[in-house]
Amino acid sequence: MKIPDRRKRSRERWREIGVGLVAPVLALALWQWVAYQGWVNPQVLPAPLDVWRKWVDYLLPLVPFEQYTEGGRWSWAFSGELPMDIWTSMFRVVVGFAIGAGLALPLGLAMGASRVVYAWMNPLVQILRPIPPIAYIPLAILWFGLGNPPAVFLIALGAFFPVLMNTIAGVRHVDGIYLRAARNLGADGATMFLRVILPAAVPYILSGARIGIGTAFIVVIVSEMIAVNNGLGFRILEAREYFWSDKIIAGMITIGLLGLAIDVAMNRLNNHLLRWHRGLEH
């Protein structure tokens, strides 16, 4: 029975992927047709094929090809900047998210479980939470200078509050039936927290992590436009200065694909960790 079920799920998954590709393919076809008709300036909105060629040029490693020029020098076929830009951006996202979530999780658990901690910390959290991470850019540069430290600080800040607020909500909204049942069975405070409250709050915590890493990925692009000299955000800003609109769009598409990959990975991780939770299919 398991093999047919797996095949059925596989067919359904591929069907969903096919349906999801319809809109992007139609958008690309319309975009190419508009560019082919010459209705827009190619420097303002290049054709998808031009963007694809620039994306390949951006992706492939730097390799020379022999070509005699007036100066007698070698010419270079590809820039190969994209792999390094992806690596640096993802490194900053992972480090910043780990710091932000690592600080938010214990604080959220404490605020959710203790009314005293919540009363002390909640006013400060509610004052700082509405401030966007972008507003901290001048302070981040003053405190940390340029390079990775200010970028990581901004990313950690962007990931901190989604994880914190979802963790607090998860702990404070545990079903009262679970709590009464645990008390009737003689559970002490530590057992109540570790065996009842924490598992019940895991879905909220994972949802906060999914939102937090998405926010971290947005913040890294903004921070790389200001404080560093590499990464996807820096490369888009560099292309803007030279009016390379095809490279700008290639970088934007790369960001979108990476964001999609991160979201899919987080969704699968959530489903795997929450197999026991009611409502998820095994």
GIJO-V485883 format. One record per residue. N is the residue number from 1. OMEGA is omega as a letter, one per 30 degrees, with the letter a starting at -180 (999 if undefined). NEAR is the number of other C-alpha atoms within 8 Angstrom. Layout:
# GIJO-V485883
n=N omega=OMEGA near=NEAR
n=N omega=OMEGA near=NEAR
This chain:
# GIJO-V485883
n=1 omega=a near=4
n=2 omega=a near=5
n=3 omega=l near=6
n=4 omega=l near=7
n=5 omega=l near=8
n=6 omega=l near=8
n=7 omega=l near=8
n=8 omega=l near=8
n=9 omega=l near=8
n=10 omega=l near=8
n=11 omega=l near=8
n=12 omega=l near=8
n=13 omega=l near=8
n=14 omega=l near=8
n=15 omega=l near=8
n=16 omega=l near=8
n=17 omega=l near=8
n=18 omega=l near=8
n=19 omega=a near=7
n=20 omega=l near=8
n=21 omega=a near=8
n=22 omega=a near=8
n=23 omega=l near=7
n=24 omega=a near=8
n=25 omega=l near=8
n=26 omega=l near=8
n=27 omega=l near=8
n=28 omega=l near=9
n=29 omega=l near=8
n=30 omega=l near=8
n=31 omega=a near=10
n=32 omega=a near=11
n=33 omega=l near=8
n=34 omega=l near=10
n=35 omega=a near=13
n=36 omega=l near=8
n=37 omega=l near=6
n=38 omega=a near=8
n=39 omega=l near=7
n=40 omega=l near=8
n=41 omega=a near=8
n=42 omega=l near=9
n=43 omega=l near=9
n=44 omega=l near=7
n=45 omega=l near=10
n=46 omega=l near=12
n=47 omega=l near=11
n=48 omega=l near=9
n=49 omega=l near=7
n=50 omega=l near=9
n=51 omega=l near=13
n=52 omega=l near=9
n=53 omega=l near=8
n=54 omega=l near=11
n=55 omega=l near=11
n=56 omega=l near=8
n=57 omega=l near=11
n=58 omega=a near=12
n=59 omega=a near=12
n=60 omega=a near=11
n=61 omega=a near=8
n=62 omega=l near=9
n=63 omega=a near=7
n=64 omega=l near=9
n=65 omega=a near=8
n=66 omega=l near=6
n=67 omega=a near=7
n=68 omega=l near=8
n=69 omega=a near=8
n=70 omega=l near=5
n=71 omega=l near=5
n=72 omega=a near=6
n=73 omega=l near=8
n=74 omega=l near=10
n=75 omega=a near=9
n=76 omega=a near=9
n=77 omega=a near=9
n=78 omega=a near=12
n=79 omega=l near=11
n=80 omega=a near=12
n=81 omega=a near=10
n=82 omega=a near=10
n=83 omega=l near=8
n=84 omega=l near=9
n=85 omega=l near=12
n=86 omega=a near=10
n=87 omega=a near=9
n=88 omega=l near=10
n=89 omega=a near=12
n=90 omega=l near=8
n=91 omega=l near=8
n=92 omega=l near=13
n=93 omega=a near=14
n=94 omega=a near=8
n=95 omega=a near=10
n=96 omega=l near=16
n=97 omega=l near=16
n=98 omega=l near=9
n=99 omega=a near=9
n=100 omega=a near=14
n=101 omega=l near=15
n=102 omega=l near=9
n=103 omega=a near=9
n=104 omega=a near=12
n=105 omega=l near=11
n=106 omega=l near=8
n=107 omega=l near=9
n=108 omega=l near=14
n=109 omega=l near=11
n=110 omega=a near=10
n=111 omega=l near=14
n=112 omega=a near=14
n=113 omega=a near=8
n=114 omega=l near=8
n=115 omega=l near=8
n=116 omega=l near=7
n=117 omega=l near=9
n=118 omega=a near=11
n=119 omega=a near=8
n=120 omega=a near=7
n=121 omega=a near=9
n=122 omega=l near=9
n=123 omega=l near=8
n=124 omega=l near=7
n=125 omega=a near=8
n=126 omega=l near=8
n=127 omega=a near=8
n=128 omega=a near=7
n=129 omega=a near=8
n=130 omega=a near=6
n=131 omega=a near=7
n=132 omega=l near=8
n=133 omega=a near=11
n=134 omega=a near=9
n=135 omega=a near=7
n=136 omega=a near=9
n=137 omega=l near=12
n=138 omega=l near=7
n=139 omega=a near=7
n=140 omega=l near=13
n=141 omega=l near=11
n=142 omega=a near=7
n=143 omega=a near=7
n=144 omega=a near=8
n=145 omega=l near=10
n=146 omega=l near=9
n=147 omega=a near=9
n=148 omega=a near=9
n=149 omega=l near=9
n=150 omega=l near=16
n=151 omega=l near=15
n=152 omega=l near=13
n=153 omega=a near=10
n=154 omega=l near=17
n=155 omega=l near=19
n=156 omega=l near=16
n=157 omega=l near=11
n=158 omega=a near=15
n=159 omega=a near=18
n=160 omega=a near=14
n=161 omega=l near=11
n=162 omega=l near=12
n=163 omega=a near=18
n=164 omega=a near=14
n=165 omega=l near=10
n=166 omega=l near=13
n=167 omega=l near=16
n=168 omega=a near=12
n=169 omega=a near=11
n=170 omega=a near=15
n=171 omega=a near=14
n=172 omega=a near=8
n=173 omega=l near=7
n=174 omega=a near=11
n=175 omega=a near=6
n=176 omega=l near=6
n=177 omega=l near=6
n=178 omega=a near=9
n=179 omega=l near=12
n=180 omega=l near=8
n=181 omega=l near=8
n=182 omega=l near=11
n=183 omega=l near=10
n=184 omega=l near=7
n=185 omega=l near=6
n=186 omega=a near=6
n=187 omega=l near=9
n=188 omega=a near=7
n=189 omega=a near=6
n=190 omega=l near=6
n=191 omega=l near=9
n=192 omega=a near=13
n=193 omega=a near=9
n=194 omega=a near=9
n=195 omega=a near=8
n=196 omega=a near=12
n=197 omega=a near=12
n=198 omega=l near=10
n=199 omega=l near=8
n=200 omega=a near=10
n=201 omega=a near=14
n=202 omega=l near=9
n=203 omega=l near=10
n=204 omega=a near=11
n=205 omega=l near=12
n=206 omega=l near=9
n=207 omega=l near=11
n=208 omega=l near=14
n=209 omega=l near=12
n=210 omega=l near=11
n=211 omega=a near=11
n=212 omega=a near=16
n=213 omega=l near=11
n=214 omega=l near=11
n=215 omega=l near=11
n=216 omega=a near=15
n=217 omega=l near=11
n=218 omega=a near=8
n=219 omega=a near=13
n=220 omega=l near=16
n=221 omega=a near=13
n=222 omega=a near=10
n=223 omega=l near=15
n=224 omega=l near=15
n=225 omega=a near=11
n=226 omega=a near=8
n=227 omega=a near=13
n=228 omega=a near=13
n=229 omega=l near=7
n=230 omega=a near=10
n=231 omega=a near=15
n=232 omega=l near=14
n=233 omega=l near=13
n=234 omega=a near=14
n=235 omega=l near=12
n=236 omega=l near=13
n=237 omega=l near=10
n=238 omega=l near=8
n=239 omega=l near=12
n=240 omega=a near=10
n=241 omega=l near=7
n=242 omega=l near=6
n=243 omega=l near=7
n=244 omega=a near=10
n=245 omega=l near=12
n=246 omega=l near=12
n=247 omega=l near=13
n=248 omega=a near=13
n=249 omega=l near=9
n=250 omega=l near=12
n=251 omega=l near=12
n=252 omega=l near=9
n=253 omega=l near=8
n=254 omega=l near=8
n=255 omega=l near=9
n=256 omega=l near=8
n=257 omega=l near=8
n=258 omega=l near=8
n=259 omega=l near=10
n=260 omega=l near=8
n=261 omega=l near=8
n=262 omega=a near=9
n=263 omega=l near=10
n=264 omega=l near=8
n=265 omega=l near=8
n=266 omega=l near=9
n=267 omega=l near=9
n=268 omega=l near=8
n=269 omega=l near=8
n=270 omega=l near=11
n=271 omega=l near=9
n=272 omega=a near=7
n=273 omega=a near=7
n=274 omega=l near=9
n=275 omega=a near=10
n=276 omega=a near=6
n=277 omega=a near=6
n=278 omega=l near=5
n=279 omega=l near=4
n=280 omega=l near=9
n=281 omega=l near=4
n=282 omega=999 near=3
